[in-house]
Amino acid sequence: MRFGPVVAGAALLTIITACGSTTEDAATTGGSGSAGGTASGGKVGIDLPRADSDFWNSYSKYVPQMAAELSVDLMNPTNSQNDVAKLVANTQALVSQGAKVIVMAPQDTGAIASTLQQLENKKIPVVSVDTRPDKGNVYMVVRADNKAYGTKACEFLGEKLGGKGKVVQLMGALSSINGRDRAEAFRECMKAKFPGITVFDEPTEWEGSKAASMLQTRLEQNPDIKGVYLHAGGVHLAPTLQVLKAKGLLVQPDDPKHVFVVSNDGIPQEFDAIRKGEIDATVSQPADLYAKYALFYAKAAAEGKAFQPGPTDHDSTIISLPNGLEDQLPAPLVTKENVDDKNLWGNQVQ
Amino acid sequence: MPVIVVLLVVGALVDPVFLTVGNLTNVLQQQSALALVVLAEAMILIAGKFDLSLESTVGMAPAITVLVIPASAGQGAGNTGLLAIPLCLLIGAAIGAFNGFLILKFQLSAFVVTLAMLIVVHGLHLGLTGGKSLFELPESIIYLGGATWLGVPASIWIAGALFAAGIVGLGYFRAGRALYAIGGNADAARAAGIRVDRVVWTVFIIGGTLAALAGVLETGRLGGISANQGVGWIFMVFAAAVIGGVSMDGGKGTILGALTGVLVIGLVENVLTLKGVPGEWKQLVYGGIILVALMISRVAGGKAQD
């Protein structure tokens, strides 16, 4: 090594000081935020599951906004980067910083059980967003009904195809409950309601590259495929459009060559594609409602309120789980008719 | 080579579509981006080094390019549109140069440096794009990945030409042969008058550039850049290189071998998709076939893999 240890030491010191100053800044902004609201009940710690998906980025943008609206005393969010070990560490850090309620979105629904147990022992209620932990008590699960996504997509495609033909399902990762729920519901609905339709399942692991290759190969093998169901518009939309374009199949819905595409997520790019007639529908997964009701229930938990199963005041139903309650938020099907609806979150983000 | 023959026979039995020109062209096109990364990694491995950060460059270089060059500039075919691909390649070259600097001048371990760079480069991609997928990209960056020249996708021509250059360069030219000398025994190479550091540094820069070009092809094929573009490729890259007989210890292997490794991986994927292997089992079957391919190439090659 030609560089002296002094240089290395100085470099390290700079990095550490730089880090120190950012934490300080962050702490100050957090403090001023809580001073502004008339918060009651205690601090709410929130962990965001990942920073690399369009849906979760929208969610994380809604979180501070909704916290201000509901005057929740929100701590600085942590991010667990789709890693359950990081989620456990972040939760511990939030608790030691004084969180009285934890909002999380465990992408691995099994491995979070012992953390939930520990939080329960400390009497810290947990709101789980998007996923339903397999074990361990939760105060409330805030989640859209992912089985309904699959069913809605199946019904839409089934009707458009007149109950016969071939469709491809570009599936998410089977290790995630949401991917599994969508896939199973789609398959079961097709079997029950449209037995004349053949379904090809493509395990894309939420990867655009695999999705493009699989769809291209399947179209080569079965040029008469007439429908595609995308489990996640964020990763599957661009590759699907590109493959269809290369095959000359990206045509308006009234053209007999049109391939019907139903997506999932409700991001702005899907709405654009619907307006252009490139795809036909999407199921809008409500990022705004996820953030709003996660914080709503977190605040209620901090104030010691309790909820009962049954219909709510916001068009959803609370159902009872073995380990808590689940508020199943509505997820509307968006087609050309209602794509310009201002209430859809995809029309509110820039 | 024998592995490819086995796969072609199996594929033909699995589905009649497999051996059609359309399907095989698709496989080549799907593999062209990966192939360029394998070409880069094979050269670096032969020179006795490692580069894990290539997979992150595949996503990051085009993403930064798109952020720098506004979408409107591409349509008028103005000056900025023409600059898109050179800029992207330059970003890749810069990452390679930085890797080379840390490994050769700072004398850090290539494995750990490039592992850290894998995270840094991907982190830069996530940070600068805000984790969003990039859609509706300028035509200048999409073009190569989607265009067709003389009835064959442009990406196949590009990958083919670069592999040909690699085979000739490493097989017959002094600078190329120097890689084998360095990978085999760097001190001996130095004693023989080869400027070891300069050659290795150049290889890292070429490697980064090839990874950036792979990013351009992949972006054009997919029509968008997701925040995960390139993530997880490095396993396939190493698998392809080793199936093709490139040694992890340096000094051994050929570019032609690396190419066959890429084709094996692509054909396996294709056969599995055509067969419709259920999602739950696909990874097991895929990993299993890669292991078998390694064994076949070991037995057919006759030499121990290391």
Interface residues (C-beta under 8 A of the other chain):
Chain A: M1 R2 F3 R50 A51 D52 S53 D54 W56 N57 M171 L174 A183 F200 D201 E202 P203 W206 E207 G208 S209 A212 S213 M214 Q216 T217 R218 E220 Q221 G234 V235 L237 A238 P239 L241 Q242 K245 A246 Q269
Chain B: D15 V17 T20 G22 N23 N26 Q30 K105 F106 Q107 L126 G130 G131 K132 S133 F135 E136 G146 E218 R221 L222 G223 G224 S226 A227 N228 Q229 G232 E269 N270 T273 L274 G276 P278 G279 E280 K282
